[in-house]
Amino acid sequence: MNSRLLSVIRKEILHIIRDRRTFAIMFVIPIIELVLLGYAATNDIRRLTTAVYDADRTQQSRQLIEAYRASDYFAINRSAGSEDELAAWLDNGQIRAGIIIPAGYADNLAKGKTAQVGFVIDGSDPVVASTAFAASQSVGQSQGIKVLQERIGALVPGLAGGMNPAIEVRPRVWYNPELRSANYMVPAVMGIILQFLTTLFTALTIVREREQGTIEQLVVTPIKSWELVVGKVIPYVGIAFFDLIEVLILGMVLFGVYVRGNIALLLGLSILFLLTTLGLGLLVSSIARTQQESMFMAFLTMLPSIFLSGFFFPLEAMPGWLQAVSYAVPLRYMLVIIRGIMMKGVGMEAFPEQVLALLILGPLILFVASMRFRKSLE
């Protein structure tokens, strides 16, 4: 290796080391990717939030509920007073599945008849719905065999397997009966577009001014700092909304994914989400000194959003500590809103927690980012 080549290598190494932000990001991104992919990238569904409506309220119905609870697929932590209440919980996303045990369940078992049980599943996530569908039937069949064995006793071993089932579980998938992945992914892409465009381009446009040396010229003009910021970001907000409408139209034309709810409500709530993405873009622009740094940092903010929002992988499949971290990810709430309006056709009453979270996170992130950006200008 000649001295000229060594000199170039040494120069580049020194350049990397001296650029501390980029140097740190080079080592932070692989760690974050490893942690997120290692823990979050899983479809092994466990402890799915489930409610039960027990209209029978007998020992036999309680045994069936305990069988589902013991399976570890379903976390039965709610008891509905009616089917309508259970349906409302499914609409607003408080539960992902519901068990409906009709009156007369125990009487049918006692008379040797097949006892039917309803099982409703939120199909907005096909992966979760498929697992819940199979698990609901598997647990029901297992419990039915136990009932048959108890019914015939030990007189004729093995006879239970050839008899009519004691319990018939009838699962129904709501909102996405065909379990089409497009119905799940197209709404999620809209949330990603809103965040990606506004965060990345807001950061780039301000950092570009600083990198080219024109930011100082703008600062000494009569333009106030907030006017500078608003003037810079508004065009990209308009572009984000244009792309959002574009994806809505293409989703309907190409994939047959239609908006069942109020489009105006969807666009209105998107403004709340944009407060968080604009804040992230400003925060990045106040830290980064070059466009390359701002791009790296923007992608760094995207990683947790993609993996901890339920975009690809269900939150129920993640460890508890990652689920706790996901509450700080604004995209988590926006995806619930988008999927709820598009797939379920629900209104504002279904998103009180999500709207409250965005009302808190949006102004908070934007305020912190604005203060940090103002100091960077000074």
C-alpha positions as CSV (number, residue, x, y, z in Angstrom):
1,M,0.0,0.0,0.0
2,N,1.6,3.2,-1.2
3,S,1.9,6.4,0.9
4,R,-0.6,8.4,-1.1
5,L,-3.3,5.8,-0.5
6,L,-2.5,5.7,3.2
7,S,-2.7,9.5,3.3
8,V,-6.1,9.5,1.8
9,I,-7.3,6.7,4.2
10,R,-5.9,8.6,7.1
11,K,-7.6,11.9,6.0
12,E,-11.0,10.1,5.6
13,I,-10.7,8.5,9.0
14,L,-9.9,11.8,10.7
15,H,-12.8,13.4,8.8
16,I,-15.2,10.7,10.2
17,I,-13.9,11.0,13.7
18,R,-14.1,14.8,13.8
19,D,-17.7,14.7,12.6
20,R,-18.9,13.5,15.9
21,R,-22.6,13.5,15.1
22,T,-22.2,11.3,12.0
23,F,-19.6,9.2,13.8
24,A,-22.1,8.5,16.6
25,I,-25.0,7.8,14.3
26,M,-22.9,5.2,12.4
27,F,-22.7,3.1,15.6
28,V,-26.1,4.0,17.0
29,I,-28.2,2.9,14.0
30,P,-27.0,-0.7,14.0
31,I,-27.7,-1.1,17.7
32,I,-31.2,0.3,17.3
33,E,-31.9,-1.9,14.3
34,L,-30.7,-5.0,16.1
35,V,-32.9,-4.2,19.2
36,L,-36.0,-3.3,17.2
37,L,-35.6,-6.2,14.7
38,G,-34.7,-8.7,17.4
39,Y,-37.6,-7.9,19.7
40,A,-40.2,-6.2,17.6
41,A,-40.0,-8.1,14.4
42,T,-42.2,-11.1,15.4
43,N,-45.6,-12.3,14.6
44,D,-45.9,-14.7,17.6
45,I,-49.1,-13.5,19.0
46,R,-49.6,-13.9,22.7
47,R,-52.0,-12.3,25.3
48,L,-54.3,-10.8,22.7
49,T,-56.6,-8.3,24.4
50,T,-60.0,-10.1,24.6
51,A,-63.4,-9.4,26.1
52,V,-66.2,-11.9,26.9
53,Y,-69.9,-11.6,26.9
54,D,-71.3,-14.5,29.0
55,A,-75.0,-14.6,28.7
56,D,-75.2,-18.1,30.3
57,R,-73.2,-17.4,33.5
58,T,-72.9,-21.0,34.5
59,Q,-70.0,-23.2,35.7
60,Q,-69.7,-24.6,32.2
61,S,-69.4,-21.2,30.6
62,R,-66.8,-20.2,33.2
63,Q,-64.8,-23.3,32.4
64,L,-64.8,-22.4,28.7
65,I,-63.6,-18.9,29.5
66,E,-60.8,-20.3,31.7
67,A,-59.8,-22.6,28.8
68,Y,-59.3,-19.6,26.6
69,R,-57.5,-17.7,29.3
70,A,-55.1,-20.7,30.0
71,S,-54.2,-21.0,26.3
72,D,-52.0,-17.9,26.6
73,Y,-53.3,-16.6,23.2
74,F,-56.0,-14.5,24.8
75,A,-55.8,-12.1,27.7
76,I,-59.4,-11.9,28.9
77,N,-59.5,-8.7,30.9
78,R,-63.0,-7.3,30.1
79,S,-66.5,-8.6,30.7
80,A,-69.2,-7.0,28.5
81,G,-72.8,-6.5,29.6
82,S,-74.1,-7.0,26.1
83,E,-73.1,-7.8,22.5
84,D,-73.4,-4.1,21.6
85,E,-70.9,-3.1,24.3
86,L,-68.5,-5.8,23.1
87,A,-68.9,-4.5,19.5
88,A,-68.2,-0.9,20.6
89,W,-64.9,-2.0,22.2
90,L,-63.9,-3.7,19.0
91,D,-64.8,-0.5,17.1
92,N,-62.5,1.8,19.2
93,G,-59.7,-0.8,19.3
94,Q,-59.9,-1.4,23.1
95,I,-60.0,-5.2,22.4
96,R,-58.9,-7.3,19.4
97,A,-61.3,-10.3,20.0
98,G,-64.5,-11.1,21.7
99,I,-66.1,-14.3,23.0
100,I,-69.9,-14.5,23.0
101,I,-71.4,-17.4,25.1
102,P,-75.1,-17.5,24.5
103,A,-77.8,-18.3,27.0
104,G,-78.6,-22.0,27.2
105,Y,-74.9,-23.0,26.6
106,A,-74.9,-25.3,29.7
107,D,-78.3,-26.7,28.9
108,N,-77.2,-27.8,25.5
109,L,-74.2,-29.5,26.9
110,A,-76.3,-31.3,29.5
111,K,-78.8,-32.5,26.8
112,G,-76.0,-33.8,24.7
113,K,-76.5,-31.2,22.0
114,T,-73.8,-29.1,20.3
115,A,-73.3,-25.8,22.1
116,Q,-72.5,-23.0,19.8
117,V,-70.1,-20.2,20.8
118,G,-69.5,-16.9,18.9
119,F,-66.0,-15.5,18.5
120,V,-65.6,-12.1,16.9
121,I,-62.2,-10.9,15.7
122,D,-60.8,-7.5,14.7
123,G,-59.6,-8.2,11.1
124,S,-57.9,-4.9,10.6
125,D,-54.6,-6.7,11.2
126,P,-54.6,-9.9,9.1
127,V,-51.7,-11.5,10.9
128,V,-53.4,-11.1,14.3
129,A,-56.8,-12.1,12.9
130,S,-55.4,-15.3,11.3
131,T,-53.7,-16.3,14.6
132,A,-56.8,-15.5,16.6
133,F,-59.1,-17.4,14.1
134,A,-57.1,-20.6,14.4
135,A,-56.5,-20.3,18.1
136,S,-60.2,-19.8,18.8
137,Q,-61.2,-23.0,17.0
138,S,-58.3,-24.9,18.5
139,V,-59.2,-24.0,22.1
140,G,-62.9,-24.7,21.4
141,Q,-62.2,-28.1,20.0
142,S,-60.0,-29.0,22.9
143,Q,-62.6,-28.0,25.4
144,G,-65.3,-29.8,23.5
145,I,-63.3,-33.0,23.6
146,K,-62.9,-32.6,27.4
147,V,-66.7,-32.2,27.7
148,L,-67.3,-35.4,25.6
149,Q,-64.8,-37.3,27.7
150,E,-66.6,-36.2,30.8
151,R,-69.9,-37.1,29.3
152,I,-69.1,-40.7,28.3
153,G,-66.6,-41.3,31.1
154,A,-64.1,-44.0,30.7
155,L,-66.5,-46.6,29.5
156,V,-65.5,-46.5,25.9
157,P,-61.9,-45.0,25.5
158,G,-61.4,-43.1,22.3
159,L,-65.1,-42.8,21.5
160,A,-65.1,-39.0,22.1
161,G,-63.0,-38.4,19.0
162,G,-65.7,-39.9,16.7
163,M,-68.7,-38.2,18.2
164,N,-70.3,-34.9,17.2
165,P,-68.5,-31.9,18.7
166,A,-69.9,-30.8,22.1
167,I,-68.8,-27.2,21.5
168,E,-68.8,-25.5,18.1
169,V,-66.9,-22.2,17.9
170,R,-68.0,-19.9,15.1
171,P,-65.4,-17.2,14.6
172,R,-66.3,-14.2,12.5
173,V,-63.7,-11.6,11.2
174,W,-65.0,-8.1,11.3
175,Y,-63.8,-5.1,9.1
176,N,-61.6,-7.2,6.9
177,P,-63.3,-10.6,6.3
178,E,-61.1,-11.6,3.4
179,L,-58.0,-10.8,5.6
180,R,-56.5,-8.8,2.7
181,S,-53.1,-7.4,3.5
182,A,-53.8,-4.4,1.3
183,N,-56.6,-3.3,3.6
184,Y,-54.0,-3.2,6.4
185,M,-51.0,-1.8,4.7
186,V,-52.5,1.0,2.5
187,P,-53.8,3.0,5.5
188,A,-50.5,2.5,7.3
189,V,-48.6,3.8,4.3
190,M,-50.5,7.1,4.6
191,G,-49.2,7.6,8.2
192,I,-45.6,6.8,7.1
193,I,-45.9,9.3,4.2
194,L,-47.1,12.1,6.5
195,Q,-44.2,11.5,8.9
196,F,-41.5,10.8,6.4
197,L,-42.1,13.8,4.2
198,T,-42.7,16.4,6.8
199,T,-39.8,15.3,9.1
200,L,-37.2,14.7,6.4
201,F,-37.9,17.7,4.2
202,T,-38.5,20.1,7.1
203,A,-35.1,19.2,8.4
204,L,-33.4,19.3,5.0
205,T,-34.8,22.7,4.0
206,I,-33.6,24.5,7.1
207,V,-30.2,22.7,7.3
208,R,-29.7,23.5,3.6
209,E,-30.1,27.2,4.4
210,R,-27.5,26.9,7.1
211,E,-25.1,24.8,5.0
212,Q,-25.2,27.3,2.2
213,G,-24.8,30.2,4.5
214,T,-28.1,31.9,3.7
215,I,-29.7,31.3,7.1
216,E,-27.7,34.2,8.5
217,Q,-29.0,36.5,5.8
218,L,-32.6,35.6,6.7
219,V,-32.0,36.1,10.4
220,V,-30.8,39.7,10.0
221,T,-33.9,40.6,7.9
222,P,-37.1,41.9,9.5
223,I,-38.5,38.3,9.3
224,K,-39.3,36.9,12.7
225,S,-38.0,33.4,13.7
226,W,-41.5,31.9,13.8
227,E,-42.3,33.4,10.3
228,L,-39.1,31.8,9.0
229,V,-40.1,28.4,10.4
230,V,-43.7,28.6,9.3
231,G,-42.8,29.8,5.8
232,K,-40.3,27.0,5.4
233,V,-42.6,24.1,6.5
234,I,-46.0,25.1,5.1
235,P,-45.1,24.1,1.5
236,Y,-44.1,20.6,2.7
237,V,-47.3,20.3,4.8
238,G,-49.2,21.0,1.6
239,I,-47.2,18.4,-0.3
240,A,-47.8,15.8,2.5
241,F,-51.6,16.4,2.3
242,F,-51.5,16.1,-1.5
243,D,-49.6,12.8,-1.3
244,L,-52.1,11.6,1.3
245,I,-55.0,12.3,-1.0
246,E,-53.0,10.8,-3.9
247,V,-52.5,7.6,-1.9
248,L,-56.2,7.5,-0.9
249,I,-57.2,7.6,-4.6
250,L,-54.6,5.1,-5.7
251,G,-55.6,2.8,-2.8
252,M,-59.2,2.8,-4.1
253,V,-58.3,2.4,-7.8
254,L,-55.5,-0.1,-7.6
255,F,-56.2,-2.1,-4.4
256,G,-59.9,-1.5,-3.8
257,V,-59.3,0.0,-0.3
258,Y,-62.1,2.4,0.3
259,V,-62.6,5.0,3.1
260,R,-65.6,3.8,5.1
261,G,-65.6,6.8,7.5
262,N,-65.4,10.6,7.2
263,I,-62.5,11.8,5.0
264,A,-62.8,15.3,6.5
265,L,-62.3,13.8,10.0
266,L,-59.2,11.9,8.7
267,L,-57.7,15.1,7.2
268,G,-58.5,17.1,10.4
269,L,-56.9,14.6,12.8
270,S,-53.9,14.4,10.4
271,I,-53.1,18.0,11.4
272,L,-52.6,17.0,15.0
273,F,-50.2,14.3,13.9
274,L,-48.3,16.8,11.7
275,L,-47.5,18.9,14.8
276,T,-45.3,16.0,16.0
277,T,-43.6,15.4,12.7
278,L,-42.9,19.1,12.1
279,G,-41.5,19.2,15.6
280,L,-39.2,16.2,14.9
281,G,-38.1,17.9,11.7
282,L,-37.3,21.2,13.6
283,L,-35.5,19.2,16.3
284,V,-33.3,17.5,13.7
285,S,-32.6,20.8,11.9
286,S,-31.4,22.4,15.2
287,I,-28.9,19.6,15.8
288,A,-27.6,18.7,12.4
289,R,-25.1,20.9,10.6
290,T,-25.2,19.2,7.2
291,Q,-27.9,17.7,5.0
292,Q,-26.2,14.4,5.3
293,E,-26.5,14.5,9.0
294,S,-30.1,15.6,8.9
295,M,-30.9,12.7,6.6
296,F,-29.3,10.2,8.9
297,M,-31.0,11.6,11.9
298,A,-34.4,11.7,10.2
299,F,-34.0,8.0,9.3
300,L,-33.0,7.4,12.9
301,T,-36.4,8.8,14.1
302,M,-38.2,6.7,11.5
303,L,-36.9,3.4,12.8
304,P,-38.8,3.4,16.1
305,S,-41.9,4.8,14.4
306,I,-42.0,2.0,11.9
307,F,-41.3,-0.9,14.3
308,L,-43.1,0.4,17.4
309,S,-46.3,1.7,15.9
310,G,-47.9,-1.5,14.7
311,F,-47.0,-0.7,11.1
312,F,-45.5,-4.1,10.3
313,F,-45.7,-6.1,13.5
314,P,-48.5,-6.3,16.1
315,L,-47.7,-4.6,19.4
316,E,-49.1,-7.6,21.2
317,A,-46.2,-9.7,20.0
318,M,-43.6,-7.4,21.5
319,P,-42.0,-7.6,25.0
320,G,-43.7,-5.5,27.7
321,W,-40.9,-2.9,27.9
322,L,-41.1,-2.3,24.1
323,Q,-44.9,-1.9,24.3
324,A,-44.3,0.7,27.1
325,V,-41.8,2.6,24.9
326,S,-44.3,2.6,22.0
327,Y,-46.6,4.9,23.9
328,A,-44.1,7.7,23.1
329,V,-44.3,7.1,19.4
330,P,-46.9,9.4,17.8
331,L,-47.4,7.2,14.7
332,R,-48.8,4.5,17.0
333,Y,-51.9,6.7,17.6
334,M,-52.1,7.9,14.1
335,L,-52.3,4.4,12.6
336,V,-55.2,3.5,15.0
337,I,-57.0,6.6,13.7
338,I,-56.3,6.0,10.0
339,R,-57.2,2.3,10.2
340,G,-60.3,3.0,12.3
341,I,-61.7,5.6,9.9
342,M,-60.8,3.7,6.7
343,M,-61.5,0.1,7.7
344,K,-64.1,0.4,10.5
345,G,-65.9,3.6,9.5
346,V,-65.9,4.8,13.1
347,G,-66.0,8.5,14.1
348,M,-64.4,10.7,16.7
349,E,-66.0,8.9,19.6
350,A,-63.7,5.9,18.9
351,F,-60.4,7.7,19.4
352,P,-60.5,9.6,22.7
353,E,-57.2,8.2,23.9
354,Q,-55.4,8.6,20.6
355,V,-56.6,12.2,20.1
356,L,-55.6,13.1,23.7
357,A,-52.1,11.6,23.2
358,L,-51.6,13.6,20.0
359,L,-52.9,16.7,21.7
360,I,-50.2,16.3,24.3
361,L,-47.3,15.0,22.2
362,G,-47.8,17.3,19.3
363,P,-47.6,20.7,21.0
364,L,-44.9,19.4,23.4
365,I,-42.6,18.2,20.7
366,L,-43.2,21.3,18.6
367,F,-42.5,23.6,21.6
368,V,-39.3,21.8,22.6
369,A,-38.1,21.8,19.0
370,S,-38.9,25.5,18.5
371,M,-37.0,26.5,21.6
372,R,-34.0,24.4,20.5
373,F,-34.2,25.8,17.0
374,R,-34.4,29.4,18.2
375,K,-31.3,28.9,20.3
376,S,-29.5,27.4,17.3
377,L,-30.3,30.5,15.3
378,E,-28.9,32.7,18.1
